[in-house]
Amino acid sequence: MAFETVITANLVEYNLAKSRTKLFNTSYRDYAAMESEWKLPSSNKVQLPKECTSSRQKLLVCLGRSCRKYDSEQVFTNFKQNLPPDTELISVGCLGQCGNGPMVLVESDQEVWYSEVHPDEVPTVIKQHLIGKSPVKAMLYPKFHTCT
């Protein structure tokens, strides 16, 4: 019996380590796909039909170590203080673009990435992009967006 317990404990530890390795070597987009591998099933989880889900836009602000060096916490605070009601603000540990931060990702109909966002630029993003639905071209992350 003790031998089986040790084997089971080692197997659980191996699976956790494998999941962690996958998690830290994965981009944000792959995270949601992986979630089902390590999340415990919930009996009270209800799946809503696609037409019932919220059409709110999501605003993700990186609060990883590299972005925090460039004042991403103040960027997050500025968004939080002036956020439009149809926008969900989410802080994330890392968006995987270290060295280009603070990084901000707006998810609505399409993904729009902003790099090197300064706290003073937050009102521009709110007014022009979140409310006016027009990305701020001068602030777009060139790795994912090309200005024409």
Backbone bond lengths (Angstrom), bond angles and torsions (degrees), N, CA, C in turn:
res aa  C-N    CA-C-N  psi(-1)  N-CA   C-N-CA  omega(-1)  CA-C   N-CA-C  phi
1 M - - - 1.453 - - 1.525 110.80 -
2 A 1.345 117.79 -42.87 1.462 121.47 -179.32 1.527 109.98 -64.40
3 F 1.348 116.58 -36.95 1.465 121.02 179.42 1.533 110.83 -62.61
4 E 1.346 116.97 -43.21 1.465 121.20 178.41 1.530 110.84 -63.45
5 T 1.325 117.68 -38.42 1.464 121.46 179.38 1.520 110.73 -63.24
6 V 1.333 116.63 -42.79 1.473 121.28 179.16 1.520 109.90 -63.94
7 I 1.329 117.23 -44.70 1.473 121.44 179.10 1.530 109.99 -60.55
8 T 1.342 116.55 -46.32 1.457 120.90 -179.35 1.526 110.97 -62.71
9 A 1.328 117.78 -44.98 1.460 121.91 179.51 1.529 110.37 -61.74
10 N 1.339 117.11 -41.87 1.463 120.35 178.96 1.526 111.11 -65.75
11 L 1.309 117.36 -38.17 1.459 121.32 179.43 1.531 110.83 -66.38
12 V 1.340 116.75 -42.37 1.456 120.78 177.87 1.527 109.77 -63.15
13 E 1.345 116.40 -44.36 1.467 120.48 179.21 1.534 110.92 -62.47
14 Y 1.323 117.10 -40.71 1.466 121.47 178.27 1.530 110.72 -62.62
15 N 1.334 117.25 -45.70 1.467 120.76 -179.88 1.523 111.76 -64.42
16 L 1.342 117.66 -38.73 1.461 120.66 176.78 1.522 110.81 -64.26
17 A 1.333 117.16 -44.11 1.461 120.65 179.59 1.525 110.27 -63.47
18 K 1.322 116.60 -40.46 1.461 121.38 178.81 1.532 109.99 -62.85
19 S 1.336 117.94 -43.05 1.462 121.94 179.09 1.515 111.23 -65.22
20 R 1.348 116.87 -42.51 1.463 120.08 179.14 1.523 111.11 -62.55
21 T 1.329 116.84 -42.41 1.461 120.55 179.41 1.518 109.52 -60.84
22 K 1.320 117.12 -44.91 1.466 121.26 178.06 1.522 110.09 -60.92
23 L 1.343 116.49 -43.87 1.453 121.59 -175.24 1.528 111.25 -63.01
24 F 1.338 117.57 -42.91 1.455 120.00 -175.83 1.525 112.94 -82.16
25 N 1.304 117.99 -11.19 1.455 121.18 177.30 1.521 111.28 -108.25
26 T 1.314 116.72 25.64 1.449 121.59 -174.33 1.513 110.15 -125.67
27 S 1.302 116.43 146.80 1.453 120.46 176.88 1.526 109.36 -77.27
28 Y 1.336 115.59 168.79 1.465 120.73 -178.99 1.526 111.37 -58.83
29 R 1.334 118.21 -39.79 1.465 120.91 -176.98 1.522 111.82 -63.65
30 D 1.344 117.34 -34.75 1.457 120.50 -178.69 1.526 111.87 -78.15
31 Y 1.327 117.13 -18.51 1.458 121.67 -177.34 1.518 111.97 -57.64
32 A 1.323 117.26 -46.74 1.466 120.82 -177.70 1.523 110.93 -63.34
33 A 1.321 116.95 -37.36 1.458 120.51 179.68 1.529 110.61 -67.18
34 M 1.329 117.36 -34.08 1.462 121.98 -178.24 1.526 112.87 -79.77
35 E 1.315 116.57 -21.68 1.451 121.41 -171.37 1.522 112.65 -52.03
36 S 1.312 117.39 -37.45 1.457 120.20 -177.03 1.527 112.33 -65.91
37 E 1.339 117.70 -21.71 1.462 120.58 -179.57 1.518 112.49 -70.53
38 W 1.325 117.65 -34.14 1.452 119.26 -174.02 1.515 114.70 -115.45
39 K 1.303 118.77 -11.94 1.455 120.83 -179.85 1.520 110.51 -81.52
40 L 1.311 116.36 139.10 1.455 120.92 178.34 1.520 109.62 -72.88
41 P 1.324 117.80 141.88 1.463 119.41 178.74 1.519 110.24 -65.74
42 S 1.308 116.06 144.72 1.447 121.54 179.63 1.525 109.02 -117.99
43 S 1.318 115.74 129.53 1.462 119.07 -177.65 1.525 111.87 -76.70
44 N 1.355 117.02 -19.01 1.457 118.55 -178.07 1.527 112.20 -101.11
45 K 1.301 118.33 12.66 1.454 121.89 179.86 1.526 109.28 -80.03
46 V 1.337 115.64 127.55 1.447 120.59 -177.92 1.524 108.84 -115.17
47 Q 1.315 117.14 127.18 1.456 122.23 177.19 1.522 108.33 -89.72
48 L 1.333 116.37 119.48 1.454 120.37 178.17 1.525 109.77 -86.98
49 P 1.306 117.80 147.03 1.460 120.01 174.68 1.526 109.91 -61.45
50 K 1.317 116.78 152.93 1.450 122.15 -176.29 1.528 112.52 -55.31
51 E 1.324 116.83 -37.83 1.469 119.29 -178.11 1.528 112.41 -71.65
52 C 1.350 117.78 -15.12 1.456 120.45 179.87 1.522 112.81 -94.76
53 T 1.316 118.06 -11.06 1.451 120.32 -177.77 1.521 110.46 -73.84
54 S 1.313 115.65 154.13 1.452 121.82 -176.26 1.525 111.05 -68.70
55 S 1.323 115.56 142.26 1.451 120.34 177.21 1.522 110.01 -99.76
56 R 1.317 116.45 19.18 1.461 121.22 178.79 1.511 109.96 -63.03
57 Q 1.310 115.09 146.66 1.454 118.64 173.70 1.518 108.63 -84.93
58 K 1.318 115.38 150.87 1.457 121.19 179.99 1.517 108.69 -111.28
59 L 1.322 115.34 141.07 1.451 122.28 178.65 1.521 107.02 -122.45
60 L 1.320 116.64 113.14 1.453 121.67 -178.70 1.522 108.98 -105.40
61 V 1.324 116.00 128.29 1.459 121.89 178.60 1.525 107.72 -117.94
62 C 1.328 115.80 126.04 1.458 120.91 -179.94 1.525 109.82 -74.58
63 L 1.326 115.65 128.85 1.455 121.36 175.28 1.525 110.78 -119.05
64 G 1.341 114.98 28.63 1.459 120.26 176.47 1.519 110.99 -70.44
65 R 1.316 115.85 168.34 1.466 121.55 -175.39 1.527 112.17 -56.61
66 S 1.301 117.00 -45.48 1.459 121.19 -178.18 1.529 111.39 -63.87
67 C 1.326 117.53 -42.60 1.471 121.01 179.25 1.526 111.61 -71.79
68 R 1.335 116.57 -34.95 1.472 119.49 179.61 1.522 111.48 -62.96
69 K 1.332 116.93 -29.35 1.471 120.36 177.52 1.525 110.64 -60.50
70 Y 1.326 117.33 -26.58 1.458 122.10 -178.07 1.529 112.08 -108.67
71 D 1.332 115.82 28.04 1.465 122.55 170.15 1.533 115.27 73.94
72 S 1.331 116.76 35.54 1.472 118.94 178.74 1.525 112.21 -66.89
73 E 1.333 117.70 -25.30 1.464 119.38 178.00 1.528 110.55 -64.87
74 Q 1.335 116.70 -37.58 1.467 119.93 177.47 1.524 110.44 -71.10
75 V 1.334 117.38 -36.08 1.461 121.40 175.39 1.528 109.10 -59.27
76 F 1.331 116.70 -47.45 1.467 121.87 179.07 1.530 110.46 -59.51
77 T 1.338 116.84 -46.59 1.461 121.79 -179.68 1.523 111.21 -60.73
78 N 1.325 116.91 -42.82 1.471 120.34 179.97 1.531 111.18 -63.94
79 F 1.343 116.85 -40.39 1.466 119.24 176.02 1.525 110.08 -63.92
80 K 1.323 116.56 -42.98 1.465 121.41 -177.13 1.533 111.55 -61.22
81 Q 1.330 117.03 -37.55 1.458 121.28 -177.41 1.527 112.82 -73.61
82 N 1.330 117.77 -23.75 1.469 120.68 -172.87 1.522 113.35 -126.05
83 L 1.304 118.04 21.87 1.460 122.16 -172.74 1.527 113.28 -70.65
84 P 1.337 117.73 131.44 1.469 120.14 173.98 1.532 109.99 -64.42
85 P 1.325 118.12 151.43 1.468 121.00 -175.77 1.533 114.09 -64.97
86 D 1.326 118.99 -22.74 1.471 120.01 -178.38 1.528 112.67 -91.11
87 T 1.340 117.59 15.74 1.459 121.96 -176.77 1.521 110.36 -121.76
88 E 1.324 115.43 134.44 1.460 121.76 176.67 1.522 108.34 -101.86
89 L 1.319 117.76 123.69 1.461 123.46 -179.18 1.521 109.33 -95.95
90 I 1.334 116.17 127.80 1.462 121.63 -177.00 1.525 108.66 -130.83
91 S 1.320 116.58 128.68 1.465 119.85 172.75 1.526 107.66 -93.51
92 V 1.320 116.08 137.16 1.461 120.73 179.80 1.519 109.27 -125.11
93 G 1.327 115.54 151.47 1.459 121.37 -179.15 1.505 113.04 -67.77
94 C 1.322 117.27 -33.98 1.465 120.61 178.56 1.521 108.90 -167.50
95 L 1.322 116.11 135.97 1.461 121.43 175.39 1.538 110.70 -98.46
96 G 1.326 117.07 2.97 1.463 121.01 174.24 1.516 115.44 79.44
97 Q 1.307 117.88 17.41 1.465 121.25 179.68 1.530 109.79 -122.56
98 C 1.308 115.99 44.50 1.466 122.74 -174.88 1.526 111.49 -54.72
99 G 1.331 115.13 140.73 1.451 121.88 -179.61 1.514 113.35 92.66
100 N 1.321 117.91 -4.50 1.463 122.03 -179.41 1.518 111.79 -119.87
101 G 1.299 116.92 12.94 1.446 121.12 -171.68 1.500 114.51 -91.20
102 P 1.306 111.37 178.57 1.451 130.11 1.34 1.535 112.60 -65.58
103 M 1.323 114.79 135.17 1.460 121.99 -179.33 1.531 109.53 -97.19
104 V 1.335 114.92 139.50 1.462 121.93 176.48 1.523 107.08 -132.53
105 L 1.327 116.29 131.92 1.460 122.38 179.63 1.526 108.59 -120.64
106 V 1.329 115.99 124.31 1.462 121.22 176.33 1.522 107.12 -105.40
107 E 1.331 116.16 121.33 1.463 121.86 178.07 1.523 108.83 -111.16
108 S 1.305 116.05 117.48 1.459 121.79 172.32 1.522 105.95 -141.36
109 D 1.310 119.06 -115.41 1.464 120.47 174.71 1.523 110.70 -69.20
110 Q 1.307 116.23 -30.37 1.463 122.13 178.22 1.522 108.52 -139.94
111 E 1.327 116.25 165.06 1.457 120.41 176.81 1.512 108.95 -90.11
112 V 1.322 116.27 130.97 1.460 121.50 176.03 1.522 107.56 -124.90
113 W 1.335 115.35 122.70 1.455 122.61 -177.61 1.523 109.88 -103.83
114 Y 1.342 115.08 134.51 1.461 121.80 173.09 1.525 108.00 -118.36
115 S 1.330 116.17 137.95 1.465 120.33 178.68 1.523 109.84 -119.36
116 E 1.320 114.30 157.59 1.465 122.32 177.72 1.533 111.70 50.93
117 V 1.325 115.23 45.47 1.466 120.90 -178.46 1.532 109.32 -76.24
118 H 1.317 115.82 122.95 1.459 122.64 178.25 1.533 108.19 -92.49
119 P 1.333 117.83 145.64 1.468 119.33 179.98 1.531 113.77 -52.93
120 D 1.331 117.50 -32.55 1.472 120.48 179.63 1.527 112.94 -71.63
121 E 1.337 117.85 -15.55 1.462 121.48 -179.27 1.530 113.08 -88.36
122 V 1.312 116.94 -9.24 1.460 121.83 -177.49 1.536 112.44 -57.34
123 P 1.341 119.68 -46.02 1.473 118.58 178.92 1.536 113.35 -58.58
124 T 1.326 117.15 -33.96 1.460 120.71 178.28 1.521 110.53 -65.19
125 V 1.338 117.04 -43.92 1.465 121.17 179.10 1.531 109.79 -64.03
126 I 1.318 116.57 -42.22 1.469 120.36 -179.57 1.529 110.54 -63.18
127 K 1.326 115.69 -51.01 1.463 119.93 -175.05 1.528 112.10 -67.85
128 Q 1.334 116.11 -48.70 1.466 119.12 -173.48 1.520 113.19 -81.48
129 H 1.335 117.81 -41.75 1.463 119.63 -174.45 1.527 112.86 -94.62
130 L 1.329 116.65 -56.63 1.460 118.96 -173.90 1.524 112.53 -68.10
131 I 1.323 117.13 -38.33 1.462 120.46 179.15 1.523 111.10 -93.06
132 G 1.349 116.61 -48.53 1.464 121.15 -176.45 1.515 115.11 -82.27
133 K 1.341 117.08 -7.37 1.475 122.95 177.33 1.537 113.18 59.73
134 S 1.334 116.71 29.58 1.463 121.63 178.42 1.524 108.82 -129.19
135 P 1.350 118.53 112.23 1.465 120.72 -178.48 1.534 112.86 -55.96
136 V 1.311 115.92 149.04 1.465 122.53 177.72 1.527 107.17 -84.07
137 K 1.324 117.12 98.36 1.461 122.46 -172.31 1.525 113.78 -57.57
138 A 1.326 117.09 -37.76 1.464 120.70 -177.35 1.528 112.63 -66.52
139 M 1.327 117.55 -19.24 1.461 121.07 -176.29 1.529 113.27 -105.07
140 L 1.328 118.65 -3.13 1.461 121.73 -176.38 1.524 111.37 -61.79
141 Y 1.316 115.88 145.77 1.462 122.71 178.77 1.525 108.22 -75.98
142 P 1.335 117.89 113.20 1.467 120.66 -173.50 1.534 114.59 -63.87
143 K 1.311 117.62 -19.43 1.473 119.03 178.68 1.527 111.32 -65.69
144 F 1.338 116.70 -31.48 1.464 120.92 -177.46 1.522 113.94 -112.11
145 H 1.340 116.87 -14.68 1.471 119.98 -176.94 1.524 109.41 -131.65
146 T 1.304 115.77 137.31 1.459 120.51 173.15 1.520 107.99 -114.88
147 C 1.318 116.59 128.92 1.466 121.12 -179.82 1.523 108.63 -84.68
148 T 1.327 116.17 129.71 1.457 119.80 179.27 1.504 111.11 -111.85
